[in-house]
């Protein structure tokens, strides 16, 4: 079992770098990043069947 995280609720260096990178993006770069994320999520949703979705939801209950 992995050890417990000691920095829960604290900003990690990687998260800080990602946030700073996003803040320094131009509007065009932000639009491109958002478009890539939308495409990635739509592909992910398209590969999951409705049966898998239903089974996962039933398992959570």
N, CA, C and O atoms as a Tripos MOL2 file, in Angstrom:
@<TRIPOS>MOLECULE
protein
  244   243    61     0     0
PROTEIN
NO_CHARGES

@<TRIPOS>ATOM
      1 N           0.8500   -1.1750    0.0000 N.3       1 UNK1
      2 CA          0.0000    0.0000    0.0000 C.3       1 UNK1
      3 C           0.8980    1.2410    0.0000 C.2       1 UNK1
      4 O           1.8570    1.3090    0.7680 O.2       1 UNK1
      5 N           0.5920    2.2200   -0.8550 N.am      2 UNK2
      6 CA          1.4380    3.4100   -0.9060 C.3       2 UNK2
      7 C           1.2890    4.2380    0.3700 C.2       2 UNK2
      8 O           0.2530    4.1860    1.0310 O.2       2 UNK2
      9 N           2.3140    4.9880    0.7060 N.am      3 UNK3
     10 CA          2.2270    5.8160    1.9080 C.3       3 UNK3
     11 C           1.2100    6.9400    1.7310 C.2       3 UNK3
     12 O           0.9060    7.3480    0.6100 O.2       3 UNK3
     13 N           0.6940    7.4290    2.8440 N.am      4 UNK4
     14 CA         -0.2720    8.5200    2.7930 C.3       4 UNK4
     15 C           0.4220    9.8060    2.3640 C.2       4 UNK4
     16 O           1.5900   10.0340    2.6800 O.2       4 UNK4
     17 N          -0.3120   10.6370    1.6420 N.am      5 UNK5
     18 CA          0.2460   11.9210    1.2100 C.3       5 UNK5
     19 C           0.2980   12.8730    2.3920 C.2       5 UNK5
     20 O          -0.6700   12.9950    3.1430 O.2       5 UNK5
     21 N           1.4130   13.5370    2.5520 N.am      6 UNK6
     22 CA          1.5630   14.4850    3.6430 C.3       6 UNK6
     23 C           1.1130   15.8910    3.2500 C.2       6 UNK6
     24 O           0.8690   16.7310    4.1160 O.2       6 UNK6
     25 N           1.0030   16.1470    1.9420 N.am      7 UNK7
     26 CA          0.7110   17.5090    1.5050 C.3       7 UNK7
     27 C          -0.6950   17.6520    0.9250 C.2       7 UNK7
     28 O          -0.8930   18.3670   -0.0580 O.2       7 UNK7
     29 N          -1.6580   16.9810    1.5240 N.am      8 UNK8
     30 CA         -3.0400   17.1000    1.0560 C.3       8 UNK8
     31 C          -3.4940   18.5450    1.2780 C.2       8 UNK8
     32 O          -3.3260   19.1040    2.3620 O.2       8 UNK8
     33 N          -4.0590   19.1230    0.2510 N.am      9 UNK9
     34 CA         -4.5240   20.5010    0.3500 C.3       9 UNK9
     35 C          -3.4430   21.5170    0.0790 C.2       9 UNK9
     36 O          -3.7050   22.7190    0.1050 O.2       9 UNK9
     37 N          -2.2440   21.0680   -0.1790 N.am     10 UNK10
     38 CA         -1.1500   21.9850   -0.4830 C.3      10 UNK10
     39 C          -0.8450   21.9310   -1.9650 C.2      10 UNK10
     40 O          -1.0900   20.9220   -2.6270 O.2      10 UNK10
     41 N          -0.3160   23.0080   -2.4740 N.am     11 UNK11
     42 CA          0.0070   23.1080   -3.8900 C.3      11 UNK11
     43 C           1.3310   22.4050   -4.1680 C.2      11 UNK11
     44 O           2.3460   22.7250   -3.5490 O.2      11 UNK11
     45 N           1.3260   21.4520   -5.0910 N.am     12 UNK12
     46 CA          2.5610   20.7680   -5.4590 C.3      12 UNK12
     47 C           3.3040   21.5930   -6.4990 C.2      12 UNK12
     48 O           2.7240   22.4730   -7.1350 O.2      12 UNK12
     49 N           4.5900   21.3050   -6.6690 N.am     13 UNK13
     50 CA          5.3820   22.0330   -7.6550 C.3      13 UNK13
     51 C           4.8380   21.8230   -9.0610 C.2      13 UNK13
     52 O           4.7950   22.7610   -9.8570 O.2      13 UNK13
     53 N           4.4270   20.6060   -9.3690 N.am     14 UNK14
     54 CA          3.8950   20.3210  -10.7060 C.3      14 UNK14
     55 C           2.6050   21.1080  -10.9520 C.2      14 UNK14
     56 O           2.4140   21.6600  -12.0360 O.2      14 UNK14
     57 N           1.7310   21.1610   -9.9630 N.am     15 UNK15
     58 CA          0.4780   21.8990  -10.1130 C.3      15 UNK15
     59 C           0.7530   23.3900  -10.2670 C.2      15 UNK15
     60 O           0.0870   24.0790  -11.0410 O.2      15 UNK15
     61 N           1.7270   23.8720   -9.5350 N.am     16 UNK16
     62 CA          2.0910   25.2900   -9.6210 C.3      16 UNK16
     63 C           2.6170   25.6290  -11.0160 C.2      16 UNK16
     64 O           2.2610   26.6600  -11.5860 O.2      16 UNK16
     65 N           3.4730   24.7470  -11.5670 N.am     17 UNK17
     66 CA          4.0070   24.9780  -12.9180 C.3      17 UNK17
     67 C           2.8960   24.9670  -13.9540 C.2      17 UNK17
     68 O           2.8800   25.8110  -14.8500 O.2      17 UNK17
     69 N           1.9550   24.0120  -13.8440 N.am     18 UNK18
     70 CA          0.8440   23.9480  -14.8000 C.3      18 UNK18
     71 C          -0.0230   25.2000  -14.7170 C.2      18 UNK18
     72 O          -0.4230   25.7480  -15.7440 O.2      18 UNK18
     73 N          -0.3120   25.6480  -13.5100 N.am     19 UNK19
     74 CA         -1.1310   26.8480  -13.3390 C.3      19 UNK19
     75 C          -0.4440   28.0660  -13.9350 C.2      19 UNK19
     76 O          -1.0800   28.8670  -14.6200 O.2      19 UNK19
     77 N           0.8670   28.2120  -13.6750 N.am     20 UNK20
     78 CA          1.6090   29.3480  -14.2200 C.3      20 UNK20
     79 C           1.6650   29.2940  -15.7390 C.2      20 UNK20
     80 O           1.5780   30.3260  -16.4040 O.2      20 UNK20
     81 N           1.8110   28.0890  -16.2900 N.am     21 UNK21
     82 CA          1.8360   27.9440  -17.7460 C.3      21 UNK21
     83 C           0.5010   28.3670  -18.3430 C.2      21 UNK21
     84 O           0.4700   29.0610  -19.3600 O.2      21 UNK21
     85 N          -0.6120   27.9540  -17.7170 N.am     22 UNK22
     86 CA         -1.9350   28.3440  -18.2130 C.3      22 UNK22
     87 C          -2.1380   29.8520  -18.1240 C.2      22 UNK22
     88 O          -2.7440   30.4500  -19.0130 O.2      22 UNK22
     89 N          -1.6360   30.4700  -17.0580 N.am     23 UNK23
     90 CA         -1.8090   31.9090  -16.8900 C.3      23 UNK23
     91 C          -1.0510   32.7030  -17.9480 C.2      23 UNK23
     92 O          -1.4530   33.8130  -18.2970 O.2      23 UNK23
     93 N           0.0390   32.1430  -18.4580 N.am     24 UNK24
     94 CA          0.8560   32.8420  -19.4450 C.3      24 UNK24
     95 C           0.4620   32.5180  -20.8810 C.2      24 UNK24
     96 O           1.1210   32.9800  -21.8130 O.2      24 UNK24
     97 N          -0.5920   31.7370  -21.0810 N.am     25 UNK25
     98 CA         -1.0430   31.3970  -22.4250 C.3      25 UNK25
     99 C          -1.7290   32.5870  -23.0820 C.2      25 UNK25
    100 O          -2.3310   33.4290  -22.4150 O.2      25 UNK25
    101 N          -1.6230   32.6370  -24.4020 N.am     26 UNK26
    102 CA         -2.4050   33.6150  -25.1520 C.3      26 UNK26
    103 C          -3.8260   33.0730  -25.2920 C.2      26 UNK26
    104 O          -4.0880   31.9080  -24.9920 O.2      26 UNK26
    105 N          -4.7370   33.9270  -25.7500 N.am     27 UNK27
    106 CA         -6.1200   33.4760  -25.9310 C.3      27 UNK27
    107 C          -6.1910   32.3580  -26.9610 C.2      27 UNK27
    108 O          -6.9900   31.4310  -26.8210 O.2      27 UNK27
    109 N          -5.3610   32.4420  -27.9930 N.am     28 UNK28
    110 CA         -5.3490   31.4090  -29.0280 C.3      28 UNK28
    111 C          -4.8700   30.0730  -28.4580 C.2      28 UNK28
    112 O          -5.4500   29.0280  -28.7550 O.2      28 UNK28
    113 N          -3.8190   30.1050  -27.6460 N.am     29 UNK29
    114 CA         -3.3050   28.8730  -27.0370 C.3      29 UNK29
    115 C          -4.3390   28.2640  -26.0930 C.2      29 UNK29
    116 O          -4.4970   27.0440  -26.0390 O.2      29 UNK29
    117 N          -5.0370   29.1140  -25.3530 N.am     30 UNK30
    118 CA         -6.0780   28.6300  -24.4500 C.3      30 UNK30
    119 C          -7.1950   27.9580  -25.2410 C.2      30 UNK30
    120 O          -7.6870   26.8990  -24.8520 O.2      30 UNK30
    121 N          -7.5940   28.5760  -26.3530 N.am     31 UNK31
    122 CA         -8.6460   27.9970  -27.1880 C.3      31 UNK31
    123 C          -8.2040   26.6470  -27.7480 C.2      31 UNK31
    124 O          -8.9970   25.7060  -27.7890 O.2      31 UNK31
    125 N          -6.9550   26.5440  -28.1760 N.am     32 UNK32
    126 CA         -6.4390   25.2790  -28.7040 C.3      32 UNK32
    127 C          -6.4140   24.2030  -27.6230 C.2      32 UNK32
    128 O          -6.7870   23.0580  -27.8750 O.2      32 UNK32
    129 N          -5.9750   24.5690  -26.4230 N.am     33 UNK33
    130 CA         -5.9220   23.6090  -25.3140 C.3      33 UNK33
    131 C          -7.3240   23.1260  -24.9590 C.2      33 UNK33
    132 O          -7.5430   21.9350  -24.7360 O.2      33 UNK33
    133 N          -8.2720   24.0630  -24.9110 N.am     34 UNK34
    134 CA         -9.6540   23.6900  -24.6010 C.3      34 UNK34
    135 C         -10.2330   22.7750  -25.6730 C.2      34 UNK34
    136 O         -10.9540   21.8270  -25.3630 O.2      34 UNK34
    137 N          -9.9150   23.0590  -26.9400 N.am     35 UNK35
    138 CA        -10.4060   22.2220  -28.0350 C.3      35 UNK35
    139 C          -9.8360   20.8100  -27.9210 C.2      35 UNK35
    140 O         -10.5640   19.8320  -28.0920 O.2      35 UNK35
    141 N          -8.5250   20.6980  -27.6300 N.am     36 UNK36
    142 CA         -7.9030   19.3760  -27.4580 C.3      36 UNK36
    143 C          -8.5640   18.6200  -26.3120 C.2      36 UNK36
    144 O          -8.8280   17.4230  -26.4250 O.2      36 UNK36
    145 N          -8.8300   19.3110  -25.2190 N.am     37 UNK37
    146 CA         -9.4700   18.6610  -24.0720 C.3      37 UNK37
    147 C         -10.8810   18.1920  -24.4130 C.2      37 UNK37
    148 O         -11.2840   17.0980  -24.0150 O.2      37 UNK37
    149 N         -11.6370   19.0150  -25.1500 N.am     38 UNK38
    150 CA        -12.9890   18.6100  -25.5520 C.3      38 UNK38
    151 C         -12.9480   17.3770  -26.4360 C.2      38 UNK38
    152 O         -13.7450   16.4570  -26.2540 O.2      38 UNK38
    153 N         -12.0180   17.3490  -27.4020 N.am     39 UNK39
    154 CA        -11.8960   16.1980  -28.2890 C.3      39 UNK39
    155 C         -11.4980   14.9430  -27.5220 C.2      39 UNK39
    156 O         -12.0300   13.8610  -27.7710 O.2      39 UNK39
    157 N         -10.5640   15.0920  -26.5940 N.am     40 UNK40
    158 CA        -10.1100   13.9530  -25.7980 C.3      40 UNK40
    159 C         -11.2590   13.3770  -24.9770 C.2      40 UNK40
    160 O         -11.4290   12.1600  -24.9090 O.2      40 UNK40
    161 N         -12.0410   14.2450  -24.3590 N.am     41 UNK41
    162 CA        -13.1580   13.7730  -23.5430 C.3      41 UNK41
    163 C         -14.2570   13.1520  -24.4060 C.2      41 UNK41
    164 O         -14.8620   12.1570  -24.0080 O.2      41 UNK41
    165 N         -14.5200   13.7240  -25.5770 N.am     42 UNK42
    166 CA        -15.5650   13.1500  -26.4320 C.3      42 UNK42
    167 C         -15.1460   11.7760  -26.9390 C.2      42 UNK42
    168 O         -15.9800   10.8770  -27.0460 O.2      42 UNK42
    169 N         -13.8540   11.6000  -27.2560 N.am     43 UNK43
    170 CA        -13.3670   10.2780  -27.6610 C.3      43 UNK43
    171 C         -13.4960    9.2900  -26.5130 C.2      43 UNK43
    172 O         -13.8810    8.1390  -26.7160 O.2      43 UNK43
    173 N         -13.1780    9.7380  -25.3230 N.am     44 UNK44
    174 CA        -13.2680    8.8720  -24.1530 C.3      44 UNK44
    175 C         -14.7110    8.4270  -23.9250 C.2      44 UNK44
    176 O         -14.9680    7.2580  -23.6390 O.2      44 UNK44
    177 N         -15.6390    9.3540  -24.0500 N.am     45 UNK45
    178 CA        -17.0550    9.0140  -23.8630 C.3      45 UNK45
    179 C         -17.5590    8.0990  -24.9670 C.2      45 UNK45
    180 O         -18.3920    7.2260  -24.7250 O.2      45 UNK45
    181 N         -17.0530    8.2990  -26.1790 N.am     46 UNK46
    182 CA        -17.5140    7.5090  -27.3220 C.3      46 UNK46
    183 C         -17.0740    6.0530  -27.2100 C.2      46 UNK46
    184 O         -17.7580    5.1640  -27.7160 O.2      46 UNK46
    185 N         -15.9470    5.7970  -26.5570 N.am     47 UNK47
    186 CA        -15.4430    4.4320  -26.4610 C.3      47 UNK47
    187 C         -16.1520    3.6290  -25.3770 C.2      47 UNK47
    188 O         -16.0990    2.4000  -25.3860 O.2      47 UNK47
    189 N         -16.8070    4.3010  -24.4560 N.am     48 UNK48
    190 CA        -17.5120    3.6030  -23.3840 C.3      48 UNK48
    191 C         -18.9180    3.2600  -23.8510 C.2      48 UNK48
    192 O         -19.6390    4.1150  -24.3640 O.2      48 UNK48
    193 N         -19.2900    2.0380  -23.6730 N.am     49 UNK49
    194 CA        -20.6360    1.6310  -24.0670 C.3      49 UNK49
    195 C         -21.6290    2.0130  -22.9720 C.2      49 UNK49
    196 O         -21.2470    2.2500  -21.8260 O.2      49 UNK49
    197 N         -22.8780    2.0680  -23.3340 N.am     50 UNK50
    198 CA        -23.9100    2.4080  -22.3540 C.3      50 UNK50
    199 C         -24.0170    1.3170  -21.2870 C.2      50 UNK50
    200 O         -24.3860    1.5960  -20.1460 O.2      50 UNK50
    201 N         -23.6930    0.0750  -21.6600 N.am     51 UNK51
    202 CA        -23.7290   -1.0060  -20.6780 C.3      51 UNK51
    203 C         -22.6460   -0.8130  -19.6210 C.2      51 UNK51
    204 O         -22.8910   -1.0380  -18.4360 O.2      51 UNK51
    205 N         -21.4530   -0.3970  -20.0410 N.am     52 UNK52
    206 CA        -20.3870   -0.1400  -19.0770 C.3      52 UNK52
    207 C         -20.7990    0.9920  -18.1470 C.2      52 UNK52
    208 O         -20.5820    0.9180  -16.9370 O.2      52 UNK52
    209 N         -21.3880    2.0320  -18.7090 N.am     53 UNK53
    210 CA        -21.8210    3.1800  -17.9250 C.3      53 UNK53
    211 C         -22.8730    2.7560  -16.8960 C.2      53 UNK53
    212 O         -22.8020    3.1390  -15.7280 O.2      53 UNK53
    213 N         -23.8360    1.9710  -17.3390 N.am     54 UNK54
    214 CA        -24.9040    1.5100  -16.4490 C.3      54 UNK54
    215 C         -24.3370    0.6210  -15.3430 C.2      54 UNK54
    216 O         -24.7280    0.7530  -14.1830 O.2      54 UNK54
    217 N         -23.4210   -0.2800  -15.6930 N.am     55 UNK55
    218 CA        -22.8230   -1.1800  -14.7050 C.3      55 UNK55
    219 C         -22.0310   -0.3970  -13.6640 C.2      55 UNK55
    220 O         -22.0790   -0.7150  -12.4760 O.2      55 UNK55
    221 N         -21.3040    0.6240  -14.1050 N.am     56 UNK56
    222 CA        -20.5190    1.4280  -13.1700 C.3      56 UNK56
    223 C         -21.4350    2.1860  -12.2200 C.2      56 UNK56
    224 O         -21.1630    2.2670  -11.0230 O.2      56 UNK56
    225 N         -22.5190    2.7400  -12.7510 N.am     57 UNK57
    226 CA        -23.4560    3.4720  -11.9000 C.3      57 UNK57
    227 C         -24.1380    2.5580  -10.8970 C.2      57 UNK57
    228 O         -24.3550    2.9550   -9.7520 O.2      57 UNK57
    229 N         -24.4780    1.3440  -11.3060 N.am     58 UNK58
    230 CA        -25.1110    0.4050  -10.3850 C.3      58 UNK58
    231 C         -24.1420   -0.0340   -9.2940 C.2      58 UNK58
    232 O         -24.5560   -0.2810   -8.1610 O.2      58 UNK58
    233 N         -22.8630   -0.1340   -9.6220 N.am     59 UNK59
    234 CA        -21.8610   -0.5460   -8.6420 C.3      59 UNK59
    235 C         -21.6660    0.5210   -7.5680 C.2      59 UNK59
    236 O         -21.2920    0.2050   -6.4390 O.2      59 UNK59
    237 N         -21.9180    1.7790   -7.9140 N.am     60 UNK60
    238 CA        -21.7350    2.8680   -6.9560 C.3      60 UNK60
    239 C         -22.8590    2.9250   -5.9310 C.2      60 UNK60
    240 O         -22.6930    3.4990   -4.8540 O.2      60 UNK60
    241 N         -23.9810    2.3420   -6.2570 N.am     61 UNK61
    242 CA        -25.1450    2.4140   -5.3530 C.3      61 UNK61
    243 C         -24.9970    1.4660   -4.2060 C.2      61 UNK61
    244 O         -25.8780    1.3910   -3.3490 O.2      61 UNK61
@<TRIPOS>BOND
     1     1     2 1
     2     2     3 1
     3     3     4 2
     4     3     5 am
     5     5     6 1
     6     6     7 1
     7     7     8 2
     8     7     9 am
     9     9    10 1
    10    10    11 1
    11    11    12 2
    12    11    13 am
    13    13    14 1
    14    14    15 1
    15    15    16 2
    16    15    17 am
    17    17    18 1
    18    18    19 1
    19    19    20 2
    20    19    21 am
    21    21    22 1
    22    22    23 1
    23    23    24 2
    24    23    25 am
    25    25    26 1
    26    26    27 1
    27    27    28 2
    28    27    29 am
    29    29    30 1
    30    30    31 1
    31    31    32 2
    32    31    33 am
    33    33    34 1
    34    34    35 1
    35    35    36 2
    36    35    37 am
    37    37    38 1
    38    38    39 1
    39    39    40 2
    40    39    41 am
    41    41    42 1
    42    42    43 1
    43    43    44 2
    44    43    45 am
    45    45    46 1
    46    46    47 1
    47    47    48 2
    48    47    49 am
    49    49    50 1
    50    50    51 1
    51    51    52 2
    52    51    53 am
    53    53    54 1
    54    54    55 1
    55    55    56 2
    56    55    57 am
    57    57    58 1
    58    58    59 1
    59    59    60 2
    60    59    61 am
    61    61    62 1
    62    62    63 1
    63    63    64 2
    64    63    65 am
    65    65    66 1
    66    66    67 1
    67    67    68 2
    68    67    69 am
    69    69    70 1
    70    70    71 1
    71    71    72 2
    72    71    73 am
    73    73    74 1
    74    74    75 1
    75    75    76 2
    76    75    77 am
    77    77    78 1
    78    78    79 1
    79    79    80 2
    80    79    81 am
    81    81    82 1
    82    82    83 1
    83    83    84 2
    84    83    85 am
    85    85    86 1
    86    86    87 1
    87    87    88 2
    88    87    89 am
    89    89    90 1
    90    90    91 1
    91    91    92 2
    92    91    93 am
    93    93    94 1
    94    94    95 1
    95    95    96 2
    96    95    97 am
    97    97    98 1
    98    98    99 1
    99    99   100 2
   100    99   101 am
   101   101   102 1
   102   102   103 1
   103   103   104 2
   104   103   105 am
   105   105   106 1
   106   106   107 1
   107   107   108 2
   108   107   109 am
   109   109   110 1
   110   110   111 1
   111   111   112 2
   112   111   113 am
   113   113   114 1
   114   114   115 1
   115   115   116 2
   116   115   117 am
   117   117   118 1
   118   118   119 1
   119   119   120 2
   120   119   121 am
   121   121   122 1
   122   122   123 1
   123   123   124 2
   124   123   125 am
   125   125   126 1
   126   126   127 1
   127   127   128 2
   128   127   129 am
   129   129   130 1
   130   130   131 1
   131   131   132 2
   132   131   133 am
   133   133   134 1
   134   134   135 1
   135   135   136 2
   136   135   137 am
   137   137   138 1
   138   138   139 1
   139   139   140 2
   140   139   141 am
   141   141   142 1
   142   142   143 1
   143   143   144 2
   144   143   145 am
   145   145   146 1
   146   146   147 1
   147   147   148 2
   148   147   149 am
   149   149   150 1
   150   150   151 1
   151   151   152 2
   152   151   153 am
   153   153   154 1
   154   154   155 1
   155   155   156 2
   156   155   157 am
   157   157   158 1
   158   158   159 1
   159   159   160 2
   160   159   161 am
   161   161   162 1
   162   162   163 1
   163   163   164 2
   164   163   165 am
   165   165   166 1
   166   166   167 1
   167   167   168 2
   168   167   169 am
   169   169   170 1
   170   170   171 1
   171   171   172 2
   172   171   173 am
   173   173   174 1
   174   174   175 1
   175   175   176 2
   176   175   177 am
   177   177   178 1
   178   178   179 1
   179   179   180 2
   180   179   181 am
   181   181   182 1
   182   182   183 1
   183   183   184 2
   184   183   185 am
   185   185   186 1
   186   186   187 1
   187   187   188 2
   188   187   189 am
   189   189   190 1
   190   190   191 1
   191   191   192 2
   192   191   193 am
   193   193   194 1
   194   194   195 1
   195   195   196 2
   196   195   197 am
   197   197   198 1
   198   198   199 1
   199   199   200 2
   200   199   201 am
   201   201   202 1
   202   202   203 1
   203   203   204 2
   204   203   205 am
   205   205   206 1
   206   206   207 1
   207   207   208 2
   208   207   209 am
   209   209   210 1
   210   210   211 1
   211   211   212 2
   212   211   213 am
   213   213   214 1
   214   214   215 1
   215   215   216 2
   216   215   217 am
   217   217   218 1
   218   218   219 1
   219   219   220 2
   220   219   221 am
   221   221   222 1
   222   222   223 1
   223   223   224 2
   224   223   225 am
   225   225   226 1
   226   226   227 1
   227   227   228 2
   228   227   229 am
   229   229   230 1
   230   230   231 1
   231   231   232 2
   232   231   233 am
   233   233   234 1
   234   234   235 1
   235   235   236 2
   236   235   237 am
   237   237   238 1
   238   238   239 1
   239   239   240 2
   240   239   241 am
   241   241   242 1
   242   242   243 1
   243   243   244 2
@<TRIPOS>SUBSTRUCTURE
     1 UNK1         2 RESIDUE 1 A UNK
     2 UNK2         6 RESIDUE 1 A UNK
     3 UNK3        10 RESIDUE 1 A UNK
     4 UNK4        14 RESIDUE 1 A UNK
     5 UNK5        18 RESIDUE 1 A UNK
     6 UNK6        22 RESIDUE 1 A UNK
     7 UNK7        26 RESIDUE 1 A UNK
     8 UNK8        30 RESIDUE 1 A UNK
     9 UNK9        34 RESIDUE 1 A UNK
    10 UNK10       38 RESIDUE 1 A UNK
    11 UNK11       42 RESIDUE 1 A UNK
    12 UNK12       46 RESIDUE 1 A UNK
    13 UNK13       50 RESIDUE 1 A UNK
    14 UNK14       54 RESIDUE 1 A UNK
    15 UNK15       58 RESIDUE 1 A UNK
    16 UNK16       62 RESIDUE 1 A UNK
    17 UNK17       66 RESIDUE 1 A UNK
    18 UNK18       70 RESIDUE 1 A UNK
    19 UNK19       74 RESIDUE 1 A UNK
    20 UNK20       78 RESIDUE 1 A UNK
    21 UNK21       82 RESIDUE 1 A UNK
    22 UNK22       86 RESIDUE 1 A UNK
    23 UNK23       90 RESIDUE 1 A UNK
    24 UNK24       94 RESIDUE 1 A UNK
    25 UNK25       98 RESIDUE 1 A UNK
    26 UNK26      102 RESIDUE 1 A UNK
    27 UNK27      106 RESIDUE 1 A UNK
    28 UNK28      110 RESIDUE 1 A UNK
    29 UNK29      114 RESIDUE 1 A UNK
    30 UNK30      118 RESIDUE 1 A UNK
    31 UNK31      122 RESIDUE 1 A UNK
    32 UNK32      126 RESIDUE 1 A UNK
    33 UNK33      130 RESIDUE 1 A UNK
    34 UNK34      134 RESIDUE 1 A UNK
    35 UNK35      138 RESIDUE 1 A UNK
    36 UNK36      142 RESIDUE 1 A UNK
    37 UNK37      146 RESIDUE 1 A UNK
    38 UNK38      150 RESIDUE 1 A UNK
    39 UNK39      154 RESIDUE 1 A UNK
    40 UNK40      158 RESIDUE 1 A UNK
    41 UNK41      162 RESIDUE 1 A UNK
    42 UNK42      166 RESIDUE 1 A UNK
    43 UNK43      170 RESIDUE 1 A UNK
    44 UNK44      174 RESIDUE 1 A UNK
    45 UNK45      178 RESIDUE 1 A UNK
    46 UNK46      182 RESIDUE 1 A UNK
    47 UNK47      186 RESIDUE 1 A UNK
    48 UNK48      190 RESIDUE 1 A UNK
    49 UNK49      194 RESIDUE 1 A UNK
    50 UNK50      198 RESIDUE 1 A UNK
    51 UNK51      202 RESIDUE 1 A UNK
    52 UNK52      206 RESIDUE 1 A UNK
    53 UNK53      210 RESIDUE 1 A UNK
    54 UNK54      214 RESIDUE 1 A UNK
    55 UNK55      218 RESIDUE 1 A UNK
    56 UNK56      222 RESIDUE 1 A UNK
    57 UNK57      226 RESIDUE 1 A UNK
    58 UNK58      230 RESIDUE 1 A UNK
    59 UNK59      234 RESIDUE 1 A UNK
    60 UNK60      238 RESIDUE 1 A UNK
    61 UNK61      242 RESIDUE 1 A UNK
